[in-house]
Amino acid sequence: MAATNYTIVRRNKKTNTILLDELTNKWTYKQALAIAKESATDAFELVCVIESNKIMSKDEKENEKNCAL
């Protein structure tokens, strides 16, 4: 499996805010997931681990859609 950049998505249990932690090195998915689980705290709940290049804001999605036309 190829190594790539990942971002850990966590949710604050008290305020329900989302926290994005970008991993600085390239990892496989299983390694990134293990890092996320090991770095867990009581204050935050693990939501998911996602490839960093797949995270797009709403504006970026709209621009990509308009460029494809």
C-alpha positions in Angstrom: 0.0 0.0 0.0 1.3 3.4 -0.9 2.1 6.0 1.8 0.4 9.3 1.6 -0.5 12.3 3.8 -3.4 11.9 6.2 -5.5 14.1 8.4 -7.0 13.0 11.7 -10.5 14.3 12.3 -11.6 14.6 15.9 -14.6 16.0 17.7 -14.5 17.8 21.0 -17.0 16.0 23.3 -18.0 19.1 25.3 -18.3 21.7 22.5 -18.9 19.4 19.5 -16.3 21.4 17.5 -14.2 19.6 14.9 -10.4 19.5 15.1 -8.2 18.6 12.1 -4.7 17.3 12.8 -2.6 16.9 9.7 0.1 14.3 9.9 3.4 15.8 8.7 4.9 12.6 7.3 3.6 10.1 4.7 2.0 7.0 6.2 -0.1 4.1 5.1 -3.8 4.1 6.2 -3.2 1.5 8.9 -0.3 3.5 10.3 -2.2 6.7 10.3 -5.2 5.0 12.1 -2.9 3.5 14.7 -1.4 7.0 15.3 -4.9 8.5 15.7 -5.9 5.8 18.2 -2.7 6.1 20.2 -3.0 9.9 20.4 -6.6 9.8 21.6 -7.6 11.7 24.7 -10.7 11.8 26.9 -11.7 15.2 25.6 -11.8 14.3 21.9 -13.6 11.5 20.0 -12.0 10.1 16.8 -14.2 10.8 13.9 -12.1 9.5 11.0 -8.8 9.4 9.2 -8.8 10.8 5.7 -6.3 11.5 2.9 -5.3 15.1 3.2 -5.6 15.8 -0.6 -9.3 14.7 -0.5 -10.3 17.5 2.0 -11.9 20.4 0.1 -13.8 23.4 1.3 -17.2 24.3 -0.2 -15.7 27.1 -2.4 -13.0 24.7 -3.8 -15.7 22.2 -4.8 -17.7 24.9 -6.5 -14.7 26.1 -8.4 -13.8 22.6 -9.5 -17.4 22.0 -10.7 -17.3 25.3 -12.7 -13.9 24.5 -14.3 -15.2 21.2 -15.5 -17.9 22.8 -17.5 
